[in-house]
Amino acid sequence: MKKRKHLFFDLDNTLWDFNKNSREALLQLFTEHHIESRCGVSFDEFMKVYEAINHQLWEQYSHQKIAKAELRYQRFYQTFQFFKYENLALSHQWADDYLKISPYKTHLIEGAMDILHYLKPNYHLHIITNGFKEVQDIKLKQCLLEPHFNTIIISEEHGVSKPDKQIFELAQALTQSTADDCVMIGDNLEADIFGAINAQWKAIHLAEQAASLQDAYLHISKLQELKSIF
């Protein structure tokens, strides 16, 4: 791995703590709009349903089965509907407000800054993210991540998303690298890991527990473990 000089990171839940930051933003909206009394549900119960719906919609978005605008409000609308609360207008309001609040949250995955400082002198660091451009740019700036990366590839700007092989080929072209010089580091098995493997890259999966199928890639549970690889 040490001979591969182009390291590509996913952003959400790989460097930027999406779960923690999103939860804080949604708690603010949940409280401000009195959802507990309106829906008769606790915040934890609400989040459990929301996260399942959001994950499903993001999967559809990554495969271009739904549009960005639909994903933005449907994740809230479907969650409200689950709790028998029909409010399309509020769903659209939450779609706007959530994107105004969440990207300004600055919680990072444990060890993120330390590992970037460690890798930067000897490797070309890049990002490939499927997130929305208007929020990913803010996250990178607010958390002071931007200066660490040579190239930041936001799929929305190019009309192709992970795990599509084309985004990895595009990354090679933009960074003047080859497949045998690239490593993808991310938390999402399908988008980051299987996508990279399909493009003939090496891949490192960041997850608390290793997946059952792990012959084709490496697994780490903490970012600091990259120090033993590179």
C-alpha positions in Angstrom: 0.0 0.0 0.0 2.9 2.4 0.8 3.8 2.5 -2.9 0.3 3.8 -3.8 0.6 7.6 -3.5 -2.9 8.8 -4.3 -5.3 8.3 -1.3 -8.9 9.2 -1.8 -11.2 9.7 1.2 -14.9 9.7 1.4 -16.2 12.7 3.4 -19.4 11.8 5.4 -18.8 9.3 8.2 -15.2 8.8 7.1 -13.8 12.3 8.0 -16.9 14.4 8.9 -19.0 12.8 11.6 -22.3 12.8 9.6 -24.3 10.9 12.2 -23.4 13.1 15.1 -23.7 16.4 13.2 -27.0 15.4 11.5 -28.4 14.3 14.8 -27.7 17.7 16.4 -29.3 19.5 13.5 -32.4 17.4 13.5 -32.8 17.6 17.3 -32.9 21.4 16.9 -35.7 21.1 14.2 -37.5 18.4 16.2 -37.6 20.7 19.3 -38.4 23.9 17.5 -41.4 22.4 15.7 -42.7 20.4 18.7 -42.7 17.1 16.9 -42.9 15.1 20.1 -46.3 16.5 20.9 -47.5 16.6 17.3 -46.5 13.0 16.5 -46.5 11.5 19.9 -42.9 10.2 19.5 -39.6 10.6 21.2 -36.6 12.0 19.3 -34.8 8.6 19.5 -37.8 6.8 18.0 -38.1 9.5 15.3 -34.4 9.2 14.4 -34.6 5.5 14.1 -37.3 5.7 11.5 -35.7 8.7 9.8 -32.3 7.1 9.4 -33.7 4.0 7.8 -35.7 6.1 5.3 -32.8 8.4 4.6 -30.5 5.5 4.0 -32.9 3.9 1.5 -33.4 7.2 -0.3 -29.6 7.8 -0.6 -29.2 4.4 -2.0 -31.8 5.3 -4.7 -30.1 8.6 -5.3 -26.7 7.0 -5.8 -28.2 4.8 -8.5 -29.9 7.8 -10.1 -33.4 6.4 -9.3 -34.6 9.6 -7.6 -33.7 13.3 -8.0 -31.8 15.4 -5.5 -34.9 17.7 -4.9 -37.0 14.6 -4.2 -34.5 13.1 -1.7 -34.2 16.4 0.2 -37.9 16.6 1.3 -39.0 13.0 0.9 -36.8 11.8 3.8 -38.8 14.1 6.2 -42.2 13.6 4.5 -42.0 9.8 4.7 -40.9 10.0 8.3 -43.8 12.2 9.2 -46.1 9.9 7.4 -44.8 6.9 9.3 -46.0 8.6 12.5 -49.4 9.5 10.9 -48.4 13.2 10.6 -49.3 14.6 7.1 -47.5 17.8 6.5 -45.9 18.3 3.1 -45.2 22.0 3.7 -43.2 21.3 6.8 -41.3 18.6 5.0 -40.1 21.2 2.4 -39.3 23.6 5.2 -37.2 21.0 7.0 -35.4 20.2 3.7 -34.3 23.8 3.5 -33.6 24.4 7.2 -31.7 21.1 7.7 -29.2 22.1 4.9 -28.8 25.5 6.5 -27.9 24.0 9.9 -26.1 20.7 9.5 -23.1 21.6 7.3 -22.0 24.1 9.9 -21.6 21.4 12.5 -18.0 20.6 13.1 -17.7 17.2 14.7 -15.1 15.0 12.9 -14.5 11.3 13.1 -12.0 10.4 15.8 -8.4 10.9 14.6 -9.4 12.6 11.3 -7.1 15.6 11.6 -4.2 13.6 13.1 -4.2 11.1 10.2 -4.4 13.8 7.6 -1.4 15.6 9.1 0.4 12.2 9.2 -0.3 11.4 5.6 0.0 14.8 3.9 3.8 15.0 3.6 4.2 11.7 1.7 0.9 11.2 -0.2 -1.5 13.1 -2.5 -4.7 13.3 -0.6 -8.1 13.7 -2.4 -11.8 13.5 -1.6 -14.6 11.8 -3.6 -18.0 12.4 -2.1 -21.6 11.8 -3.2 -23.0 14.6 -1.0 -24.7 17.8 -2.2 -22.2 20.4 -3.5 -23.7 23.3 -1.5 -23.2 21.5 1.8 -20.0 19.6 1.2 -18.1 22.8 0.4 -19.3 24.3 3.7 -18.4 21.2 5.7 -14.9 21.2 4.3 -14.3 24.9 5.1 -16.0 24.9 8.5 -13.9 22.0 9.7 -10.7 23.3 8.1 -10.3 20.1 6.1 -10.0 21.8 2.7 -6.3 22.7 2.8 -5.3 19.0 3.3 -6.6 17.9 -0.1 -5.2 18.3 -3.6 -8.4 17.5 -5.3 -12.1 17.5 -4.1 -14.5 15.6 -6.3 -18.2 16.1 -5.6 -20.2 13.7 -7.7 -23.1 16.1 -8.2 -20.8 18.4 -10.2 -19.9 15.7 -12.6 -23.3 13.9 -13.0 -22.0 10.5 -11.8 -21.8 9.0 -8.3 -20.0 6.3 -6.5 -20.1 3.3 -7.0 -20.2 4.0 -10.7 -16.8 3.1 -12.2 -16.9 6.4 -14.2 -16.3 8.5 -11.1 -13.2 6.6 -10.2 -11.9 6.9 -13.8 -12.7 10.6 -13.6 -10.7 10.9 -10.4 -7.7 9.3 -12.2 -7.9 11.8 -15.0 -8.2 14.8 -12.6 -5.3 13.7 -10.5 -3.2 12.3 -13.4 -2.9 9.0 -11.6 -3.5 5.3 -12.6 -5.6 2.6 -11.0 -2.6 0.9 -9.6 -1.6 4.1 -7.8 -5.0 4.7 -6.1 -6.5 3.7 -2.8 -10.1 4.5 -1.7 -10.9 4.9 2.1 -14.5 5.0 3.1 -17.3 3.8 5.3 -19.8 2.7 2.7 -19.2 -0.9 1.4 -21.1 -0.5 -1.9 -20.3 3.1 -2.9 -16.7 3.4 -1.6 -15.3 -0.1 -1.4 -17.0 -2.2 -4.1 -17.0 0.8 -6.4 -13.2 1.2 -6.0 -12.6 -2.5 -6.4 -14.6 -2.4 -9.7 -12.3 0.3 -10.9 -9.2 -1.9 -10.1 -8.3 0.3 -7.1 -7.3 -0.9 -3.6 -9.8 -0.1 -0.9 -9.9 0.3 2.8 -13.2 0.0 4.7 -13.7 2.1 7.8 -16.2 0.4 10.1 -16.5 -0.7 13.7 -16.8 -4.3 12.6 -15.4 -6.1 9.6 -17.9 -7.3 7.0 -18.1 -11.0 6.2 -16.6 -10.6 2.7 -13.2 -9.0 3.2 -10.8 -10.8 0.9 -10.6 -8.0 -1.7 -10.0 -5.1 0.7 -8.6 -4.1 4.1 -10.7 -3.2 7.1 -9.9 -0.7 9.8 -12.0 0.3 12.8 -10.2 3.6 13.5 -8.5 6.1 11.2 -5.4 5.9 13.3 -4.9 2.3 12.0 -3.9 3.9 8.6 -0.5 4.6 10.2 0.3 0.9 10.2 -0.6 0.7 6.5 1.0 3.8 5.1 
